[in-house]
Amino acid sequence: MDKAAVYYFSGTGNSLIVARDIAGKINGKLIPVTSVIDNEIIKTDADMIGIIFPVYNQGIPFIIKRLVDKMDNLDQKYIFGICTCGGSPSLSLEYLGKLIEAKKGKLSAGFSVKMPYNYISPTFVLKDFLKSFTLKETSFEKQQKMFKDWERKLEMVSQFINARKEGMCETSARLIEHSIDFLNLREVLQKAVWLKVAGFEGHTELPFQESIQLMDYGFNYDDKCTGCNICSKICPVKNIKMVDGRPVWQHLCEQCFACLQWCPEEAIQFGSKTSGKKRYHHPDVKLSDMV
Ligand SMILES: Cc1cc2nc3c(=O)[nH]c(=O)nc-3n(C[C@H](O)[C@H](O)[C@H](O)COP(=O)(O)O)c2cc1C
């Protein structure tokens, strides 16, 4: 029996590296969330569970919520979470803890790891602000520092987990994030802004976290596309169908950005400002690790 089941979700490899490193230190079995997410119930015999994921929109990816909602048998387990983030963890680990509590489990420890940012951010221009979002680049030097920092933190985190210690939950900007939740700003403001950024013109009743699935209206391909099919193969939720040799997004997107970041021709764009911007994936992760 494996001592630990380490579930992970990753678009550009940051969370995969963290999951792989920690699994190595605690004798854990690596389990891609995508390999179990279609099961009706998700359960493990291991008495320790790890959940590793990227921070999305100051929270957790929708697929991680679906994972925990389907998990069974959590009450006797030691459970830890690790989020990777380009900026800060916000309340993502606290949200994870609440989901686990709703399944009668307890998040005993939650850590955050700063890694290169793999998403779009605004370029603060006044004109056409919502169309100004583009990929943010992290310099080589900064990336190397983040990887080194994680190597150091890995020792602390693995010792903490191996000793089954409790009481750690790394969060940031608690007051601001709790105020945003209290005022329901994610539902009334953030949702509308993000869908506009993606160019979605319709109306949806989906809550903010689920409405992210419609953000794929923002993806398109340019004439560098060779129809190689890698975007469709790498999409962790099979959201891309090839039609006449070209990608068509199916509006069940996790926004992991794997399609855009791994396209070998850099032919996939989001909105109109990502062309020519440097793509990112963790340098120690290969395409074959992802598909
Ligand atoms: C849709 C999306 C939303 C994101 N939101 C945040 C955020 O709110 N805060 C943050 O620090 N990083 C954010 N990021 C950056 C990622 O959390 C970070 O780059 C992470 O390490 C990526 O992990 P991965 O390579 O395993 O996919 C976001 C990335 C994506 C794709």
The ligand as an SDF file (V2000), in Angstrom:
LIG
                    3D

 31 33  0  0  0  0  0  0  0  0999 V2000
   -6.3240   30.9990  -14.9700 C   0  0  0  0  0  0  0  0  0  0  0  0
   -5.1410   31.3720  -14.1330 C   0  0  0  0  0  0  0  0  0  0  0  0
   -5.3130   32.1950  -13.0430 C   0  0  0  0  0  0  0  0  0  0  0  0
   -4.2240   32.5170  -12.2290 C   0  0  0  0  0  0  0  0  0  0  0  0
   -4.4520   33.2760  -11.1270 N   0  0  0  0  0  0  0  0  0  0  0  0
   -3.4310   33.5270  -10.2670 C   0  0  0  0  0  0  0  0  0  0  0  0
   -3.6630   34.2640   -9.0740 C   0  0  0  0  0  0  0  0  0  0  0  0
   -4.7740   34.6870   -8.7670 O   0  0  0  0  0  0  0  0  0  0  0  0
   -2.6030   34.4920   -8.2450 N   0  0  0  0  0  0  0  0  0  0  0  0
   -1.3480   34.0410   -8.5400 C   0  0  0  0  0  0  0  0  0  0  0  0
   -0.4470   34.2660   -7.7400 O   0  0  0  0  0  0  0  0  0  0  0  0
   -1.1040   33.3230   -9.6760 N   0  0  0  0  0  0  0  0  0  0  0  0
   -2.1140   33.0570  -10.5400 C   0  0  0  0  0  0  0  0  0  0  0  0
   -1.8850   32.3280  -11.6820 N   0  0  0  0  0  0  0  0  0  0  0  0
   -0.5170   31.8150  -11.9420 C   0  0  0  0  0  0  0  0  0  0  0  0
   -0.3610   30.3470  -11.5660 C   0  0  0  0  0  0  0  0  0  0  0  0
   -0.9770   30.0540  -10.3380 O   0  0  0  0  0  0  0  0  0  0  0  0
    1.1050   29.9190  -11.4690 C   0  0  0  0  0  0  0  0  0  0  0  0
    1.8450   30.3470  -12.5570 O   0  0  0  0  0  0  0  0  0  0  0  0
    1.1930   28.4190  -11.2850 C   0  0  0  0  0  0  0  0  0  0  0  0
    2.4530   28.0820  -10.7690 O   0  0  0  0  0  0  0  0  0  0  0  0
    0.9590   27.6380  -12.5630 C   0  0  0  0  0  0  0  0  0  0  0  0
    1.0480   26.2620  -12.2670 O   0  0  0  0  0  0  0  0  0  0  0  0
    1.1000   25.1040  -13.3450 P   0  0  0  0  0  0  0  0  0  0  0  0
    2.3710   25.3030  -14.1510 O   0  0  0  0  0  0  0  0  0  0  0  0
    1.1640   23.8650  -12.5440 O   0  0  0  0  0  0  0  0  0  0  0  0
   -0.1060   25.2040  -14.1900 O   0  0  0  0  0  0  0  0  0  0  0  0
   -2.9300   32.0140  -12.5310 C   0  0  0  0  0  0  0  0  0  0  0  0
   -2.7610   31.1990  -13.6420 C   0  0  0  0  0  0  0  0  0  0  0  0
   -3.8460   30.8810  -14.4480 C   0  0  0  0  0  0  0  0  0  0  0  0
   -3.6170   30.0010  -15.6560 C   0  0  0  0  0  0  0  0  0  0  0  0
  1  2  1  0
  2  3  1  0
  2 30  2  0
  3  4  2  0
  4  5  1  0
  4 28  1  0
  5  6  2  0
  6  7  1  0
  6 13  1  0
  7  8  2  0
  7  9  1  0
  9 10  1  0
 10 11  2  0
 10 12  1  0
 12 13  2  0
 13 14  1  0
 14 15  1  0
 14 28  1  0
 15 16  1  0
 16 17  1  0
 16 18  1  0
 18 19  1  0
 18 20  1  0
 20 21  1  0
 20 22  1  0
 22 23  1  0
 23 24  1  0
 24 25  2  0
 24 26  1  0
 24 27  1  0
 28 29  2  0
 29 30  1  0
 30 31  1  0
M  END
$$$$
